[in-house]
Amino acid sequence: MYKAFVKPALFSLDAERAHHLVFDNLRRLARLPGAKAMLQGLYGFQHPSLAREVFGLKFPNPVGLAAGLDKNAVLTDELATLGFGFVEIGTVTPRPQAGNPQPRLFRLPQDEALVNRMGFNNDGAAAVAARLARRRNRQLIIGGNIGKNKDTPNERAAEDYVACFDALAEQVDYFVVNVSSPNTPNLRQLQEKEPLIDLLQQVQERNLRRAQPRPLLLKIAPDLTDSQLDDILDIARETKLSGLVSTNTTISREGLATDAGQVAALGAGGLSGRPLRARATEVIRYLHRRSQGELPIIGAGGIHSAADAQEKLAAGASLVQLYTGFVYEGPALVSRINKALARG
């Protein structure tokens, strides 16, 4: 039904407008008597074999929602009914920010891809924390993806990440430090070894003061070289990270079926979806092999089918996340993956 009726209607609209329409309608639907039970019946496939324990957390299944879809934690209760094993909110910054000018989200249907330059648009850490505190479903595992405000210089970036950590620590189950988005000027410079060690050490120092420290992960770009990935593993060991999220969107435009002129006209932004699948899996496999499987990895990038998810897990991912595949395939993708995994 999604591909026959819902998707064509949504794809006739501006991508960001369609996103807000879906959120509004899912919220309204979930308020109807019996609607949440209906959604859980349709999409909430459960099986004991799907359970995973990763970085000390018990996940009912390994399929999560990637950061970027529910930036402001406005729909976590509703998304829980769609069968996700966990939901990552954000990217959240200390202060609210509007993000980049619209339009800033574009579809490439021929490639089943998206290009976005959202720019960390969000309500700010305090508002997101307050919203999470009011959620009803306290069983759903929530990840907090955190970043810096656009106008914060890189020299003071750690202050922003620590501020986000402090605001959200009581409300999320794990944290992801995002320094790999291509849509905040100079952010990716923080992936260099020395500034990244300094940033992560400051966040980790704050984390380890807690009675119950939160798992701390780092989200990395797919555009890193092997030597840079080796640096990431050294950094992960030195700063005692709990894991990695691999990968974010790519700045590459290679191998697209969409006309090159049309792609160029869209401008800058991160590319996600099917074209990212192979590279994301390659990065996961490299990291898993080089770390000898000791560092848990959340695999993301180009998962549009159960086979794609199984590929990421076989490459060494412990968990997987959906975003663009969820947009193109619809909510049934979650249960299709979980059913395939349960079948073995």
Secondary structure as UniProt FT lines:
FT   HELIX           2..6
FT   HELIX           7..11
FT   HELIX           15..31
FT   TURN            33..34
FT   HELIX           35..43
FT   HELIX           48..50
FT   STRAND          52..54
FT   TURN            55..56
FT   STRAND          57..59
FT   STRAND          63..65
FT   TURN            67..68
FT   TURN            71..72
FT   HELIX           76..80
FT   TURN            81..83
FT   STRAND          86..92
FT   STRAND          105..108
FT   HELIX           109..111
FT   STRAND          113..116
FT   HELIX           125..133
FT   STRAND          141..146
FT   TURN            150..151
FT   HELIX           154..156
FT   HELIX           157..168
FT   TURN            169..171
FT   STRAND          174..178
FT   TURN            182..183
FT   TURN            185..186
FT   HELIX           187..191
FT   HELIX           193..208
FT   STRAND          216..220
FT   TURN            222..223
FT   HELIX           226..238
FT   TURN            239..240
FT   STRAND          243..246
FT   TURN            254..255
FT   HELIX           260..266
FT   STRAND          270..273
FT   HELIX           274..276
FT   HELIX           277..290
FT   TURN            291..293
FT   STRAND          297..300
FT   HELIX           306..315
FT   STRAND          319..322
FT   HELIX           324..329
FT   HELIX           332..343
//
